Each structure stands twice: as C-alpha cells, then as structure tokens.
Amino acid sequence: MPASSTARCLPGSDLSHFPHLSIDEAYAVIEPYFEVIREEYLAAGLKKTKRVRLFIAPAMHDSPRHFGACKDDGSAILLAPELANAPDPVVLAICAHEFGHATDFLYPGEFVLDHGGPAQRRPKDQIDDKQWSKWLKAWHQREDDVIELTADAVAHRVMGVPYGYQGPCWIQSFDAVRARPMGLR
Ligand SMILES: [Zn+2]
C-alpha cells in the first residue's frame, strides 16, 4: 500500500539497532497498546473508533521518522514493526496521535483546533445544513499541517494531556502513566 497516497502521518526515532521482529511478533507486542488507546477513545464517547483496524506494515518504515499512519477514511491505522522496540510513551503517543487522525476522519468536520488546547467538537445536530456544508468544505481543504495539529488536539482532548507537536508527526512528550497497559514493561 503506498503510504503517501492512502495514509498520512508518521513520528519516530531511530530504532534500527534493535533486533528484527516478525510481523506476528510485532503485532503481539503493539496490539495491547493500540487497544488501551482505543479504550480511551471509546470512553470519550467516540464509538466509531471501534471499527478502526490495526495493521503492522513494514513498508511504512521508509525513513527513521515514519512509524505510523492512518488511512484517510479512518478505517485503519498502520504501524511499523520497529515500534515494538520503542519505549512505552512513544508507542502510546503514536497510537493516540493515529487515533486522533482516525477520529478526525470518522467524524468529518466535527473536530477543530482551539488555540493550541484540546480540539473543540462542533455540535453537528445543532447546526443548520448550509452552515455545516460550508464547514465541511473547509474541512476537506485543510493543509497537512492543520490535519496533523488536529490529530494532536483530538488526542489532547481524549487523553487529557497536551501533545508536543514537533513538525510532521514527531511526538516528543506524552504522559503515558495514565494509559500504560497493565502488565506491560
Ligand atoms: Zn499524523
């Protein structure tokens, strides 16, 4: 799958010195983190995130900073197997960011930036059709930077911690304590 056309986004750091894991091994390590973050999104009332599927995609890791992506219909999150070797906060941060994209795509036009704080959610059922189609049009025309910032802002809203945005999908800091999967070290 060509990540450039069907997916966007990707953070990371150089983990190439870690041992190589098979897809199945990587899936077994990464999937619990992915589900822990999904639980946070579901707990925030974002029921559509139930349908997001996880794929481990080696082809994704085509640069030291490419570890995750989200399909732009929100149906799937792709993570590189190398992520299995990353520290907990990095894995959780990337999952939370990718779920931010998935949510943004699953609820078109609903989430908007709010001055660097958590994303604001527009009350769709209270907005008249004409206004909504205007907003939706603008939502479809957003720049990539805005899309990335929105993913962070949605993650901020759901996880309750601010997100350190450092350029295209680079995630520097994230408070993982709240979301650490039980039994994972
Ligand atoms: Zn992103």
Backbone and ligand atoms as CSV (ligand in chain L), in Angstrom:
chain,resi,resn,atom,element,x,y,z
A,1,MET,N,N,0.848,-1.201,0.000
A,1,MET,CA,C,0.000,0.000,0.000
A,1,MET,C,C,0.885,1.253,0.000
A,2,PRO,N,N,0.730,2.121,-0.967
A,2,PRO,CA,C,1.568,3.323,-0.984
A,2,PRO,C,C,1.146,4.307,0.092
A,3,ALA,N,N,1.977,4.411,1.116
A,3,ALA,CA,C,1.611,5.225,2.267
A,3,ALA,C,C,1.366,6.673,1.879
A,4,SER,N,N,2.042,7.140,0.850
A,4,SER,CA,C,1.926,8.552,0.504
A,4,SER,C,C,0.535,8.911,0.005
A,5,SER,N,N,-0.148,7.978,-0.670
A,5,SER,CA,C,-1.439,8.343,-1.240
A,5,SER,C,C,-2.621,7.944,-0.350
A,6,THR,N,N,-2.470,6.884,0.416
A,6,THR,CA,C,-3.624,6.410,1.166
A,6,THR,C,C,-3.543,6.726,2.647
A,7,ALA,N,N,-2.411,7.197,3.074
A,7,ALA,CA,C,-2.235,7.394,4.507
A,7,ALA,C,C,-1.413,8.645,4.735
A,8,ARG,N,N,-1.520,9.152,5.938
A,8,ARG,CA,C,-0.688,10.300,6.257
A,8,ARG,C,C,-0.141,10.141,7.663
A,9,CYS,N,N,0.936,10.869,7.901
A,9,CYS,CA,C,1.448,10.948,9.250
A,9,CYS,C,C,2.551,9.989,9.630
A,10,LEU,N,N,3.371,10.316,10.513
A,10,LEU,CA,C,4.433,9.441,10.969
A,10,LEU,C,C,5.488,10.024,11.886
A,11,PRO,N,N,5.580,9.562,13.082
A,11,PRO,CA,C,6.617,10.010,14.012
A,11,PRO,C,C,7.686,8.944,14.234
A,12,GLY,N,N,8.636,9.221,15.074
A,12,GLY,CA,C,9.554,8.160,15.428
A,12,GLY,C,C,10.956,8.613,15.743
A,13,SER,N,N,11.807,7.648,15.958
A,13,SER,CA,C,13.216,7.912,16.168
A,13,SER,C,C,13.934,6.677,15.652
A,14,ASP,N,N,15.252,6.703,15.632
A,14,ASP,CA,C,15.971,5.593,15.011
A,14,ASP,C,C,16.035,4.379,15.933
A,15,LEU,N,N,15.346,3.319,15.552
A,15,LEU,CA,C,15.314,2.100,16.362
A,15,LEU,C,C,15.972,0.949,15.604
A,16,SER,N,N,16.764,1.278,14.600
A,16,SER,CA,C,17.270,0.244,13.691
A,16,SER,C,C,18.270,-0.709,14.348
A,17,HIS,N,N,18.791,-0.312,15.511
A,17,HIS,CA,C,19.769,-1.183,16.172
A,17,HIS,C,C,19.099,-2.287,16.993
A,18,PHE,N,N,17.773,-2.266,17.077
A,18,PHE,CA,C,17.064,-3.315,17.810
A,18,PHE,C,C,16.908,-4.562,16.938
A,19,PRO,N,N,16.723,-5.728,17.576
A,19,PRO,CA,C,16.566,-6.947,16.780
A,19,PRO,C,C,15.307,-6.892,15.923
A,20,HIS,N,N,15.374,-7.521,14.790
A,20,HIS,CA,C,14.242,-7.544,13.870
A,20,HIS,C,C,13.147,-8.477,14.399
A,21,LEU,N,N,11.907,-8.011,14.389
A,21,LEU,CA,C,10.774,-8.839,14.797
A,21,LEU,C,C,9.933,-9.181,13.584
A,22,SER,N,N,9.339,-10.366,13.623
A,22,SER,CA,C,8.398,-10.719,12.557
A,22,SER,C,C,7.132,-9.881,12.723
A,23,ILE,N,N,6.295,-9.885,11.701
A,23,ILE,CA,C,5.035,-9.147,11.758
A,23,ILE,C,C,4.176,-9.637,12.924
A,24,ASP,N,N,4.103,-10.960,13.069
A,24,ASP,CA,C,3.280,-11.527,14.142
A,24,ASP,C,C,3.820,-11.157,15.523
A,25,GLU,N,N,5.138,-11.229,15.680
A,25,GLU,CA,C,5.758,-10.854,16.954
A,25,GLU,C,C,5.483,-9.383,17.269
A,26,ALA,N,N,5.647,-8.537,16.247
A,26,ALA,CA,C,5.434,-7.103,16.435
A,26,ALA,C,C,3.967,-6.832,16.772
A,27,TYR,N,N,3.071,-7.517,16.091
A,27,TYR,CA,C,1.642,-7.336,16.356
A,27,TYR,C,C,1.322,-7.676,17.810
A,28,ALA,N,N,1.883,-8.798,18.282
A,28,ALA,CA,C,1.618,-9.244,19.654
A,28,ALA,C,C,2.083,-8.213,20.676
A,29,VAL,N,N,3.177,-7.526,20.382
A,29,VAL,CA,C,3.703,-6.517,21.301
A,29,VAL,C,C,2.882,-5.222,21.227
A,30,ILE,N,N,2.556,-4.796,20.014
A,30,ILE,CA,C,1.970,-3.469,19.798
A,30,ILE,C,C,0.462,-3.441,20.070
A,31,GLU,N,N,-0.215,-4.530,19.754
A,31,GLU,CA,C,-1.679,-4.540,19.814
A,31,GLU,C,C,-2.253,-4.135,21.177
A,32,PRO,N,N,-1.673,-4.583,22.316
A,32,PRO,CA,C,-2.228,-4.153,23.618
A,32,PRO,C,C,-2.177,-2.639,23.824
A,33,TYR,N,N,-1.134,-1.998,23.341
A,33,TYR,CA,C,-1.037,-0.533,23.432
A,33,TYR,C,C,-2.143,0.118,22.607
A,34,PHE,N,N,-2.302,-0.423,21.401
A,34,PHE,CA,C,-3.324,0.071,20.484
A,34,PHE,C,C,-4.709,-0.025,21.132
A,35,GLU,N,N,-4.987,-1.170,21.788
A,35,GLU,CA,C,-6.308,-1.369,22.406
A,35,GLU,C,C,-6.518,-0.482,23.635
A,36,VAL,N,N,-5.448,-0.254,24.379
A,36,VAL,CA,C,-5.536,0.636,25.542
A,36,VAL,C,C,-5.933,2.051,25.092
A,37,ILE,N,N,-5.351,2.482,24.002
A,37,ILE,CA,C,-5.684,3.822,23.489
A,37,ILE,C,C,-7.106,3.823,22.919
A,38,ARG,N,N,-7.474,2.761,22.233
A,38,ARG,CA,C,-8.847,2.680,21.710
A,38,ARG,C,C,-9.859,2.794,22.860
A,39,GLU,N,N,-9.565,2.123,23.978
A,39,GLU,CA,C,-10.459,2.201,25.153
A,39,GLU,C,C,-10.654,3.646,25.608
A,40,GLU,N,N,-9.584,4.426,25.573
A,40,GLU,CA,C,-9.678,5.837,25.970
A,40,GLU,C,C,-10.607,6.597,25.017
A,41,TYR,N,N,-10.491,6.310,23.742
A,41,TYR,CA,C,-11.337,6.977,22.745
A,41,TYR,C,C,-12.801,6.549,22.898
A,42,LEU,N,N,-13.006,5.262,23.150
A,42,LEU,CA,C,-14.381,4.777,23.361
A,42,LEU,C,C,-14.964,5.392,24.628
A,43,ALA,N,N,-14.134,5.483,25.669
A,43,ALA,CA,C,-14.594,6.072,26.931
A,43,ALA,C,C,-14.948,7.552,26.745
A,44,ALA,N,N,-14.350,8.178,25.746
A,44,ALA,CA,C,-14.657,9.584,25.450
A,44,ALA,C,C,-15.904,9.702,24.571
A,45,GLY,N,N,-16.550,8.577,24.304
A,45,GLY,CA,C,-17.803,8.602,23.554
A,45,GLY,C,C,-17.627,8.529,22.044
A,46,LEU,N,N,-16.410,8.247,21.610
A,46,LEU,CA,C,-16.148,8.211,20.164
A,46,LEU,C,C,-16.317,6.781,19.651
A,47,LYS,N,N,-17.581,6.371,19.552
A,47,LYS,CA,C,-17.914,4.972,19.284
A,47,LYS,C,C,-17.407,4.461,17.935
A,48,LYS,N,N,-17.292,5.379,16.975
A,48,LYS,CA,C,-16.854,4.935,15.647
A,48,LYS,C,C,-15.424,4.398,15.642
A,49,THR,N,N,-14.655,4.731,16.693
A,49,THR,CA,C,-13.282,4.216,16.723
A,49,THR,C,C,-13.235,2.706,16.963
A,50,LYS,N,N,-14.378,2.150,17.309
A,50,LYS,CA,C,-14.477,0.696,17.467
A,50,LYS,C,C,-14.129,-0.030,16.169
A,51,ARG,N,N,-14.360,0.634,15.038
A,51,ARG,CA,C,-14.153,-0.040,13.753
A,51,ARG,C,C,-12.732,0.111,13.201
A,52,VAL,N,N,-11.892,0.860,13.889
A,52,VAL,CA,C,-10.532,1.078,13.375
A,52,VAL,C,C,-9.715,-0.203,13.490
A,53,ARG,N,N,-9.108,-0.615,12.392
A,53,ARG,CA,C,-8.314,-1.839,12.414
A,53,ARG,C,C,-6.818,-1.525,12.451
A,54,LEU,N,N,-6.084,-2.412,13.095
A,54,LEU,CA,C,-4.632,-2.246,13.202
A,54,LEU,C,C,-3.926,-3.146,12.196
A,55,PHE,N,N,-2.992,-2.550,11.466
A,55,PHE,CA,C,-2.130,-3.332,10.587
A,55,PHE,C,C,-0.674,-3.043,10.909
A,56,ILE,N,N,0.118,-4.091,10.937
A,56,ILE,CA,C,1.563,-3.905,11.052
A,56,ILE,C,C,2.105,-3.886,9.629
A,57,ALA,N,N,2.782,-2.802,9.303
A,57,ALA,CA,C,3.150,-2.568,7.905
A,57,ALA,C,C,4.623,-2.203,7.774
A,58,PRO,N,N,5.470,-3.189,7.472
A,58,PRO,CA,C,6.911,-2.927,7.365
A,58,PRO,C,C,7.231,-1.863,6.321
A,59,ALA,N,N,6.461,-1.819,5.254
A,59,ALA,CA,C,6.749,-0.878,4.169
A,59,ALA,C,C,6.660,0.567,4.643
A,60,MET,N,N,5.926,0.775,5.742
A,60,MET,CA,C,5.755,2.093,6.278
A,60,MET,C,C,7.032,2.723,6.762
A,61,HIS,N,N,7.926,1.849,7.255
A,61,HIS,CA,C,9.113,2.386,7.909
A,61,HIS,C,C,10.162,2.707,6.855
A,62,ASP,N,N,9.872,3.716,6.033
A,62,ASP,CA,C,10.776,4.041,4.927
A,62,ASP,C,C,11.704,5.199,5.270
A,63,SER,N,N,11.601,5.686,6.481
A,63,SER,CA,C,12.556,6.690,6.945
A,63,SER,C,C,12.583,6.595,8.462
A,64,PRO,N,N,13.638,7.124,9.091
A,64,PRO,CA,C,13.721,6.999,10.555
A,64,PRO,C,C,12.552,7.656,11.276
A,65,ARG,N,N,11.782,8.475,10.592
A,65,ARG,CA,C,10.692,9.173,11.272
A,65,ARG,C,C,9.328,8.662,10.872
A,66,HIS,N,N,9.291,7.549,10.189
A,66,HIS,CA,C,7.999,7.027,9.751
A,66,HIS,C,C,7.624,5.750,10.501
A,67,PHE,N,N,6.745,5.870,11.459
A,67,PHE,CA,C,6.376,4.698,12.252
A,67,PHE,C,C,4.884,4.443,12.292
A,68,GLY,N,N,4.098,5.393,11.875
A,68,GLY,CA,C,2.661,5.197,11.945
A,68,GLY,C,C,1.941,5.978,10.870
A,69,ALA,N,N,0.743,5.498,10.525
A,69,ALA,CA,C,-0.075,6.208,9.555
A,69,ALA,C,C,-1.533,5.847,9.786
A,70,CYS,N,N,-2.396,6.690,9.274
A,70,CYS,CA,C,-3.820,6.417,9.378
A,70,CYS,C,C,-4.438,6.570,8.011
A,71,LYS,N,N,-5.227,5.599,7.601
A,71,LYS,CA,C,-5.924,5.739,6.311
A,71,LYS,C,C,-6.870,6.926,6.398
A,72,ASP,N,N,-7.027,7.630,5.293
A,72,ASP,CA,C,-7.764,8.884,5.392
A,72,ASP,C,C,-9.286,8.727,5.390
A,73,ASP,N,N,-9.759,7.472,5.496
A,73,ASP,CA,C,-11.175,7.270,5.813
A,73,ASP,C,C,-11.337,6.821,7.272
A,74,GLY,N,N,-10.217,6.783,7.990
A,74,GLY,CA,C,-10.262,6.421,9.408
A,74,GLY,C,C,-10.465,4.936,9.672
A,75,SER,N,N,-10.403,4.123,8.632
A,75,SER,CA,C,-10.724,2.697,8.809
A,75,SER,C,C,-9.556,1.886,9.360
A,76,ALA,N,N,-8.354,2.388,9.208
A,76,ALA,CA,C,-7.193,1.586,9.601
A,76,ALA,C,C,-6.031,2.450,10.039
A,77,ILE,N,N,-5.313,1.927,11.021
A,77,ILE,CA,C,-4.061,2.527,11.465
A,77,ILE,C,C,-2.957,1.548,11.126
A,78,LEU,N,N,-1.907,2.062,10.532
A,78,LEU,CA,C,-0.779,1.230,10.154
A,78,LEU,C,C,0.412,1.606,11.023
A,79,LEU,N,N,1.032,0.598,11.623
A,79,LEU,CA,C,2.196,0.864,12.454
A,79,LEU,C,C,3.365,-0.013,12.001
A,80,ALA,N,N,4.561,0.540,12.071
A,80,ALA,CA,C,5.752,-0.205,11.672
A,80,ALA,C,C,6.143,-1.198,12.762
A,81,PRO,N,N,6.631,-2.386,12.378
A,81,PRO,CA,C,7.013,-3.396,13.373
A,81,PRO,C,C,8.117,-2.902,14.311
A,82,GLU,N,N,8.961,-1.983,13.821
A,82,GLU,CA,C,10.047,-1.437,14.652
A,82,GLU,C,C,9.518,-0.766,15.922
A,83,LEU,N,N,8.258,-0.352,15.869
A,83,LEU,CA,C,7.653,0.320,17.026
A,83,LEU,C,C,7.610,-0.597,18.256
A,84,ALA,N,N,7.621,-1.903,18.020
A,84,ALA,CA,C,7.607,-2.863,19.129
A,84,ALA,C,C,8.812,-2.677,20.042
A,85,ASN,N,N,9.866,-2.056,19.535
A,85,ASN,CA,C,11.073,-1.830,20.324
A,85,ASN,C,C,11.129,-0.447,20.960
A,86,ALA,N,N,10.132,0.362,20.697
A,86,ALA,CA,C,10.155,1.739,21.203
A,86,ALA,C,C,9.710,1.780,22.663
A,87,PRO,N,N,10.129,2.806,23.405
A,87,PRO,CA,C,9.672,2.952,24.795
A,87,PRO,C,C,8.152,3.134,24.859
A,88,ASP,N,N,7.555,2.695,25.964
A,88,ASP,CA,C,6.098,2.787,26.135
A,88,ASP,C,C,5.505,4.143,25.750
A,89,PRO,N,N,6.087,5.257,26.266
A,89,PRO,CA,C,5.463,6.550,25.964
A,89,PRO,C,C,5.411,6.850,24.473
A,90,VAL,N,N,6.416,6.362,23.740
A,90,VAL,CA,C,6.444,6.607,22.293
A,90,VAL,C,C,5.342,5.804,21.607
A,91,VAL,N,N,5.212,4.537,21.969
A,91,VAL,CA,C,4.181,3.695,21.348
A,91,VAL,C,C,2.793,4.255,21.649
A,92,LEU,N,N,2.582,4.628,22.904
A,92,LEU,CA,C,1.274,5.173,23.298
A,92,LEU,C,C,0.995,6.503,22.613
A,93,ALA,N,N,2.018,7.330,22.532
A,93,ALA,CA,C,1.843,8.641,21.904
A,93,ALA,C,C,1.498,8.490,20.433
A,94,ILE,N,N,2.189,7.586,19.763
A,94,ILE,CA,C,1.927,7.394,18.337
A,94,ILE,C,C,0.526,6.806,18.137
A,95,CYS,N,N,0.151,5.826,18.958
A,95,CYS,CA,C,-1.207,5.265,18.856
A,95,CYS,C,C,-2.257,6.357,19.107
A,96,ALA,N,N,-2.045,7.168,20.131
A,96,ALA,CA,C,-3.022,8.214,20.456
A,96,ALA,C,C,-3.131,9.238,19.324
A,97,HIS,N,N,-1.998,9.568,18.737
A,97,HIS,CA,C,-1.983,10.510,17.615
A,97,HIS,C,C,-2.707,9.904,16.401
A,98,GLU,N,N,-2.426,8.641,16.113
A,98,GLU,CA,C,-3.070,8.000,14.961
A,98,GLU,C,C,-4.578,7.857,15.186
A,99,PHE,N,N,-4.970,7.548,16.419
A,99,PHE,CA,C,-6.407,7.519,16.720
A,99,PHE,C,C,-7.007,8.924,16.602
A,100,GLY,N,N,-6.191,9.941,16.859
A,100,GLY,CA,C,-6.644,11.324,16.638
A,100,GLY,C,C,-6.996,11.555,15.172
A,101,HIS,N,N,-6.121,11.073,14.287
A,101,HIS,CA,C,-6.423,11.157,12.845
A,101,HIS,C,C,-7.682,10.356,12.518
A,102,ALA,N,N,-7.732,9.113,13.019
A,102,ALA,CA,C,-8.871,8.238,12.703
A,102,ALA,C,C,-10.180,8.911,13.122
A,103,THR,N,N,-10.185,9.498,14.321
A,103,THR,CA,C,-11.382,10.181,14.821
A,103,THR,C,C,-11.747,11.361,13.934
A,104,ASP,N,N,-10.747,12.147,13.595
A,104,ASP,CA,C,-10.949,13.296,12.708
A,104,ASP,C,C,-11.602,12.847,11.391
A,105,PHE,N,N,-11.136,11.727,10.845
A,105,PHE,CA,C,-11.657,11.240,9.571
A,105,PHE,C,C,-13.015,10.545,9.725
A,106,LEU,N,N,-13.249,9.923,10.877
A,106,LEU,CA,C,-14.517,9.206,11.094
A,106,LEU,C,C,-15.662,10.163,11.431
A,107,TYR,N,N,-15.298,11.375,11.882
A,107,TYR,CA,C,-16.304,12.390,12.216
A,107,TYR,C,C,-16.003,13.659,11.408
A,108,PRO,N,N,-16.196,13.583,10.081
A,108,PRO,CA,C,-15.747,14.681,9.212
A,108,PRO,C,C,-16.331,16.034,9.621
A,109,GLY,N,N,-15.449,16.986,9.768
A,109,GLY,CA,C,-15.872,18.357,10.054
A,109,GLY,C,C,-16.189,18.648,11.509
A,110,GLU,N,N,-16.181,17.623,12.348
A,110,GLU,CA,C,-16.620,17.851,13.736
A,110,GLU,C,C,-15.534,18.400,14.655
A,111,PHE,N,N,-14.280,18.016,14.398
A,111,PHE,CA,C,-13.220,18.443,15.323
A,111,PHE,C,C,-12.399,19.575,14.721
A,112,VAL,N,N,-12.238,20.619,15.516
A,112,VAL,CA,C,-11.482,21.788,15.042
A,112,VAL,C,C,-10.479,22.234,16.103
A,113,LEU,N,N,-9.442,22.903,15.608
A,113,LEU,CA,C,-8.407,23.418,16.506
A,113,LEU,C,C,-8.967,24.518,17.392
A,114,ASP,N,N,-8.390,24.613,18.595
A,114,ASP,CA,C,-8.840,25.640,19.525
A,114,ASP,C,C,-7.650,26.268,20.251
A,115,HIS,N,N,-6.933,27.119,19.527
A,115,HIS,CA,C,-5.836,27.901,20.120
A,115,HIS,C,C,-4.829,27.070,20.897
A,116,GLY,N,N,-4.410,25.945,20.350
A,116,GLY,CA,C,-3.379,25.139,20.989
A,116,GLY,C,C,-3.878,24.252,22.124
A,117,GLY,N,N,-5.153,24.350,22.459
A,117,GLY,CA,C,-5.724,23.498,23.513
A,117,GLY,C,C,-6.326,22.240,22.909
A,118,PRO,N,N,-7.096,21.497,23.713
A,118,PRO,CA,C,-7.780,20.311,23.184
A,118,PRO,C,C,-8.709,20.683,22.031
A,119,ALA,N,N,-8.889,19.764,21.092
A,119,ALA,CA,C,-9.767,20.024,19.955
A,119,ALA,C,C,-11.179,20.347,20.449
A,120,GLN,N,N,-11.819,21.241,19.733
A,120,GLN,CA,C,-13.205,21.570,20.042
A,120,GLN,C,C,-14.099,20.693,19.157
A,121,ARG,N,N,-15.223,20.227,19.709
A,121,ARG,CA,C,-16.151,19.433,18.895
A,121,ARG,C,C,-17.395,20.254,18.578
A,122,ARG,N,N,-17.688,20.344,17.296
A,122,ARG,CA,C,-18.877,21.099,16.893
A,122,ARG,C,C,-20.132,20.256,17.093
A,123,PRO,N,N,-21.171,20.858,17.642
A,123,PRO,CA,C,-22.431,20.117,17.859
A,123,PRO,C,C,-23.211,19.991,16.549
A,124,LYS,N,N,-22.876,18.951,15.784
A,124,LYS,CA,C,-23.398,18.801,14.420
A,124,LYS,C,C,-24.920,18.890,14.336
A,125,ASP,N,N,-25.612,18.275,15.300
A,125,ASP,CA,C,-27.081,18.237,15.216
A,125,ASP,C,C,-27.731,19.589,15.525
A,126,GLN,N,N,-26.927,20.527,15.995
A,126,GLN,CA,C,-27.483,21.864,16.282
A,126,GLN,C,C,-27.150,22.881,15.188
A,127,ILE,N,N,-26.475,22.419,14.133
A,127,ILE,CA,C,-26.014,23.339,13.100
A,127,ILE,C,C,-26.884,23.165,11.848
A,128,ASP,N,N,-27.283,24.266,11.221
A,128,ASP,CA,C,-28.112,24.102,10.021
A,128,ASP,C,C,-27.265,23.615,8.840
A,129,ASP,N,N,-27.942,22.965,7.886
A,129,ASP,CA,C,-27.265,22.285,6.779
A,129,ASP,C,C,-26.337,23.188,5.985
A,130,LYS,N,N,-26.774,24.415,5.770
A,130,LYS,CA,C,-25.988,25.325,4.950
A,130,LYS,C,C,-24.653,25.636,5.632
A,131,GLN,N,N,-24.729,25.940,6.910
A,131,GLN,CA,C,-23.513,26.215,7.674
A,131,GLN,C,C,-22.620,24.981,7.720
A,132,TRP,N,N,-23.259,23.814,7.916
A,132,TRP,CA,C,-22.454,22.590,8.034
A,132,TRP,C,C,-21.728,22.300,6.727
A,133,SER,N,N,-22.386,22.468,5.593
A,133,SER,CA,C,-21.700,22.157,4.335
A,133,SER,C,C,-20.556,23.137,4.069
A,134,LYS,N,N,-20.694,24.350,4.560
A,134,LYS,CA,C,-19.577,25.307,4.466
A,134,LYS,C,C,-18.385,24.819,5.280
A,135,TRP,N,N,-18.666,24.402,6.516
A,135,TRP,CA,C,-17.596,23.923,7.396
A,135,TRP,C,C,-16.938,22.658,6.836
A,136,LEU,N,N,-17.782,21.777,6.279
A,136,LEU,CA,C,-17.281,20.522,5.734
A,136,LEU,C,C,-16.364,20.776,4.537
A,137,LYS,N,N,-16.755,21.740,3.728
A,137,LYS,CA,C,-15.924,22.091,2.575
A,137,LYS,C,C,-14.558,22.578,3.047
A,138,ALA,N,N,-14.559,23.446,4.040
A,138,ALA,CA,C,-13.301,23.962,4.597
A,138,ALA,C,C,-12.481,22.837,5.225
A,139,TRP,N,N,-13.179,21.900,5.865
A,139,TRP,CA,C,-12.503,20.752,6.495
A,139,TRP,C,C,-11.762,19.917,5.440
A,140,HIS,N,N,-12.399,19.708,4.302
A,140,HIS,CA,C,-11.775,18.932,3.224
A,140,HIS,C,C,-10.576,19.653,2.622
A,141,GLN,N,N,-10.545,20.968,2.754
A,141,GLN,CA,C,-9.474,21.745,2.120
A,141,GLN,C,C,-8.329,22.092,3.069
A,142,ARG,N,N,-8.312,21.493,4.233
A,142,ARG,CA,C,-7.269,21.828,5.199
A,142,ARG,C,C,-5.867,21.476,4.703
A,143,GLU,N,N,-4.896,22.281,5.135
A,143,GLU,CA,C,-3.492,21.992,4.862
A,143,GLU,C,C,-3.049,20.804,5.718
A,144,ASP,N,N,-1.976,20.127,5.266
A,144,ASP,CA,C,-1.447,18.981,6.015
A,144,ASP,C,C,-1.084,19.346,7.456
A,145,ASP,N,N,-0.494,20.524,7.632
A,145,ASP,CA,C,-0.121,20.955,8.988
A,145,ASP,C,C,-1.332,21.013,9.913
A,146,VAL,N,N,-2.429,21.508,9.386
A,146,VAL,CA,C,-3.650,21.631,10.185
A,146,VAL,C,C,-4.182,20.238,10.530
A,147,ILE,N,N,-4.080,19.330,9.569
A,147,ILE,CA,C,-4.528,17.962,9.818
A,147,ILE,C,C,-3.703,17.315,10.925
A,148,GLU,N,N,-2.383,17.538,10.892
A,148,GLU,CA,C,-1.505,16.986,11.941
A,148,GLU,C,C,-1.823,17.596,13.300
A,149,LEU,N,N,-1.978,18.912,13.323
A,149,LEU,CA,C,-2.282,19.589,14.590
A,149,LEU,C,C,-3.636,19.146,15.137
A,150,THR,N,N,-4.569,18.886,14.234
A,150,THR,CA,C,-5.891,18.439,14.672
A,150,THR,C,C,-5.807,17.052,15.309
A,151,ALA,N,N,-4.989,16.165,14.728
A,151,ALA,CA,C,-4.806,14.834,15.333
A,151,ALA,C,C,-4.263,14.971,16.752
A,152,ASP,N,N,-3.293,15.859,16.926
A,152,ASP,CA,C,-2.742,16.103,18.267
A,152,ASP,C,C,-3.796,16.679,19.207
A,153,ALA,N,N,-4.593,17.598,18.693
A,153,ALA,CA,C,-5.595,18.265,19.527
A,153,ALA,C,C,-6.713,17.292,19.930
A,154,VAL,N,N,-7.047,16.371,19.041
A,154,VAL,CA,C,-8.041,15.342,19.384
A,154,VAL,C,C,-7.460,14.411,20.450
A,155,ALA,N,N,-6.178,14.024,20.269
A,155,ALA,CA,C,-5.507,13.183,21.274
A,155,ALA,C,C,-5.444,13.906,22.620
A,156,HIS,N,N,-5.167,15.184,22.578
A,156,HIS,CA,C,-5.139,16.006,23.798
A,156,HIS,C,C,-6.499,15.963,24.489
A,157,ARG,N,N,-7.549,16.131,23.709
A,157,ARG,CA,C,-8.908,16.121,24.243
A,157,ARG,C,C,-9.250,14.780,24.899
A,158,VAL,N,N,-8.869,13.703,24.228
A,158,VAL,CA,C,-9.234,12.368,24.711
A,158,VAL,C,C,-8.347,11.923,25.866
A,159,MET,N,N,-7.032,12.134,25.728
A,159,MET,CA,C,-6.085,11.623,26.722
A,159,MET,C,C,-5.932,12.554,27.912
A,160,GLY,N,N,-6.351,13.802,27.742
A,160,GLY,CA,C,-6.290,14.739,28.851
A,160,GLY,C,C,-4.908,15.295,29.126
A,161,VAL,N,N,-3.990,15.080,28.183
A,161,VAL,CA,C,-2.652,15.659,28.330
A,161,VAL,C,C,-2.262,16.368,27.042
A,162,PRO,N,N,-1.535,17.472,27.152
A,162,PRO,CA,C,-1.141,18.190,25.942
A,162,PRO,C,C,-0.120,17.404,25.133
A,163,TYR,N,N,-0.108,17.700,23.891
A,163,TYR,CA,C,0.689,16.965,22.948
A,163,TYR,C,C,1.821,17.830,22.446
A,164,GLY,N,N,3.061,17.339,22.469
A,164,GLY,CA,C,4.185,18.132,21.990
A,164,GLY,C,C,4.389,17.974,20.505
A,165,TYR,N,N,3.879,18.903,19.749
A,165,TYR,CA,C,4.000,18.816,18.294
A,165,TYR,C,C,5.354,19.350,17.844
A,166,GLN,N,N,6.088,18.547,17.105
A,166,GLN,CA,C,7.444,18.933,16.708
A,166,GLN,C,C,7.645,18.716,15.215
A,167,GLY,N,N,6.773,19.246,14.406
A,167,GLY,CA,C,6.911,19.044,12.964
A,167,GLY,C,C,6.084,17.857,12.520
A,168,PRO,N,N,6.324,17.367,11.300
A,168,PRO,CA,C,5.462,16.324,10.741
A,168,PRO,C,C,5.451,15.058,11.585
A,169,CYS,N,N,4.475,14.946,12.408
A,169,CYS,CA,C,4.242,13.740,13.177
A,169,CYS,C,C,5.328,13.391,14.172
A,170,TRP,N,N,6.200,14.265,14.482
A,170,TRP,CA,C,7.191,13.984,15.515
A,170,TRP,C,C,6.553,14.224,16.861
A,171,ILE,N,N,6.563,13.219,17.718
A,171,ILE,CA,C,5.946,13.351,19.025
A,171,ILE,C,C,7.028,13.296,20.078
A,172,GLN,N,N,7.165,14.365,20.815
A,172,GLN,CA,C,8.280,14.423,21.737
A,172,GLN,C,C,7.912,13.956,23.134
A,173,SER,N,N,6.799,14.431,23.621
A,173,SER,CA,C,6.493,14.096,25.007
A,173,SER,C,C,5.032,13.730,25.154
A,174,PHE,N,N,4.784,12.801,26.038
A,174,PHE,CA,C,3.423,12.346,26.241
A,174,PHE,C,C,3.370,11.668,27.589
A,175,ASP,N,N,2.430,12.025,28.396
A,175,ASP,CA,C,2.339,11.414,29.710
A,175,ASP,C,C,1.677,10.044,29.589
A,176,ALA,N,N,2.491,9.009,29.641
A,176,ALA,CA,C,1.985,7.661,29.384
A,176,ALA,C,C,1.425,6.982,30.626
A,177,VAL,N,N,1.647,7.576,31.780
A,177,VAL,CA,C,1.320,6.887,33.027
A,177,VAL,C,C,-0.143,6.454,33.090
A,178,ARG,N,N,-1.007,7.360,32.686
A,178,ARG,CA,C,-2.446,7.083,32.730
A,178,ARG,C,C,-2.834,5.877,31.901
A,179,ALA,N,N,-2.148,5.704,30.789
A,179,ALA,CA,C,-2.618,4.748,29.793
A,179,ALA,C,C,-1.756,3.495,29.705
A,180,ARG,N,N,-0.805,3.361,30.601
A,180,ARG,CA,C,0.094,2.213,30.498
A,180,ARG,C,C,-0.673,0.898,30.628
A,181,PRO,N,N,-0.510,0.012,29.659
A,181,PRO,CA,C,-1.240,-1.253,29.746
A,181,PRO,C,C,-0.792,-2.049,30.962
A,182,MET,N,N,-1.730,-2.679,31.605
A,182,MET,CA,C,-1.410,-3.493,32.769
A,182,MET,C,C,-0.454,-4.619,32.357
A,183,GLY,N,N,0.555,-4.819,33.158
A,183,GLY,CA,C,1.429,-5.962,32.919
A,183,GLY,C,C,2.465,-5.770,31.831
A,184,LEU,N,N,2.463,-4.632,31.191
A,184,LEU,CA,C,3.454,-4.417,30.130
A,184,LEU,C,C,4.632,-3.629,30.661
A,185,ARG,N,N,5.831,-4.122,30.433
A,185,ARG,CA,C,7.034,-3.391,30.831
A,185,ARG,C,C,8.074,-3.456,29.733
L,1,ZN,ZN,ZN,-0.071,12.457,11.990
